Amino acid sequence: MEAPPVTVMPVTGGTINMMEYLLQGSVLDLALESLLHRLRGLCDNMEPETFTDHELVYLLKGQQGNPFILRARRALSHPNAPWHLRYLGQPEVGDKNRYALVRNCVDVAASHSLPEFLNEMGFRMDHEFVTSGHIFRKGAMKVVVCNVSRVQLPGNTENTERMSNSHLVELSVLAPAGQDTVSEDMRSFAEQLKPLIHLEKIDPSKQRH
């Protein structure tokens, strides 16, 4: 049965409108250990968290404009942990004085029946992938260093293929709207990682997944 047409609207509500401030870059596998060594020296904990996650991207097509996108993520390294459902708003990239990309972010824990629930709601899975790597923290800042693998057969996370010979690096902060001084702290931190990696404000809407 076809789902009824919907009008795609921004996600709002709650007492605090959380924004994600984001910088991205990549580092070749050959230079990975040098970057990890630098991060161990700069971040709060000497040893980072390790993770392996399976992420599924779902689309719900509206009557007009871009489809509504939700991301469902589970931790393969912790099978009993709850799933996470994530909404990311359109990036605010127009402010040239703002060093980081900024977008609305809603992240909630969910039960293991999340994929079935999204399918019942009319969402359809567009693509899925597996990420594996390390998480560093420096105050409110989080640094994720991971490799990304495509899933060869739908739902089979044992059958994956690395997408490149490099690691994705993301520096992010979750903060209430209007805390633009966060991007200055991120700029200072990113400068300390050069020339190993150059973290930039990249508009995801101009990239292909």
Helices and strands as residue ranges (DSSP letters): E 18-28, G 29-31, H 32-42, E 49-60, E 68-75, E 83-88, E 101-110, H 114-120, E 124-138, E 141-151, E 160-162, E 166-176, H 181-191, G 204-206
